Amino acid sequence: MSQTTPASKLSAATTPVAEGNLSGALGKTSIADQVVSKIAGIATREVGGVHDLGGTTARTVGMIRDRIPGSKTNLSQGVTVEVGETQAAIDLQIIVEYGVSIADLATAIRRNVIGAVERMTGLEVTEVNIVVSDIHLDGEDDTDTEAEPVERRVQ
């Protein structure tokens, strides 16, 4: 003979935590800043017109790290986040490809980042701030260290 469980007990015990609600009857889910940062970094890089993330110093350190055998690309480079219990705020520092409309690119980045973070984490993204720190020109190579020395005007 099968035993049935009352619907009220079943729904409280087996219903998954609702999207956007990281606390339920069965426990609480915490999401680390680094997780949100990686999601935002990946989502930003997916948008066409983004050359790279981070400022000059972060990119230089990243290039050095990438040359070390066995090292991994820092997916959260150029991304700063603040994560609360139910919300997240994201700051991005990007390098844009020359010729791309920065206003349109910023809109596309915000849409992609907000969608990815909210879908994957259930957190509400309150803001995505974007700083364009440079423009990348075709033929410009970030890793070119053998350029001719520049004659200094002052000593």
VENWOGI-V322338 format. One record per residue. N is the residue number from 1. PSI is psi in degrees with one decimal (* if undefined). Layout:
N_PSI, N_PSI
This chain:
1_133.0, 2_148.9, 3_133.1, 4_146.5, 5_135.7, 6_143.6, 7_-36.3, 8_-39.1, 9_-37.0, 10_-45.2, 11_-37.3, 12_-32.5, 13_-30.1, 14_-10.1, 15_128.5, 16_160.3, 17_131.6, 18_149.2, 19_134.2, 20_-11.6, 21_108.3, 22_4.8, 23_139.2, 24_-174.2, 25_-25.4, 26_-3.0, 27_-174.5, 28_141.5, 29_127.5, 30_139.3, 31_124.0, 32_150.4, 33_-40.1, 34_-34.5, 35_-48.9, 36_-38.9, 37_-43.8, 38_-43.5, 39_-46.5, 40_-39.6, 41_-43.7, 42_-45.3, 43_-35.7, 44_-44.1, 45_-22.0, 46_-19.6, 47_126.6, 48_137.1, 49_-13.3, 50_117.7, 51_-45.6, 52_173.4, 53_149.9, 54_161.9, 55_-173.6, 56_-47.1, 57_-47.3, 58_-39.3, 59_-37.2, 60_-46.1, 61_-40.8, 62_-40.8, 63_-40.2, 64_-45.1, 65_-39.2, 66_-23.7, 67_-12.2, 68_124.6, 69_133.8, 70_-4.8, 71_159.4, 72_152.4, 73_136.0, 74_102.5, 75_-15.6, 76_12.1, 77_131.9, 78_8.6, 79_130.0, 80_134.1, 81_156.5, 82_118.2, 83_127.0, 84_-161.1, 85_-34.2, 86_-5.5, 87_160.2, 88_144.7, 89_139.3, 90_134.0, 91_131.3, 92_140.4, 93_118.3, 94_160.7, 95_126.4, 96_143.6, 97_139.0, 98_138.1, 99_-11.9, 100_138.2, 101_115.6, 102_-38.8, 103_-45.4, 104_-39.0, 105_-43.8, 106_-40.4, 107_-45.0, 108_-40.6, 109_-48.6, 110_-45.9, 111_-45.6, 112_-43.7, 113_-47.3, 114_-45.0, 115_-45.8, 116_-47.4, 117_-45.9, 118_-39.6, 119_-42.2, 120_-30.5, 121_-23.4, 122_-0.7, 123_147.7, 124_126.5, 125_116.1, 126_-31.9, 127_151.5, 128_105.6, 129_134.8, 130_129.2, 131_122.5, 132_112.0, 133_-13.5, 134_164.9, 135_132.0, 136_128.1, 137_144.3, 138_138.2, 139_-13.8, 140_124.2, 141_118.3, 142_-25.7, 143_10.3, 144_101.0, 145_-1.4, 146_26.3, 147_156.0, 148_142.0, 149_142.0, 150_133.4, 151_126.0, 152_139.7, 153_-22.9, 154_155.8, 155_*
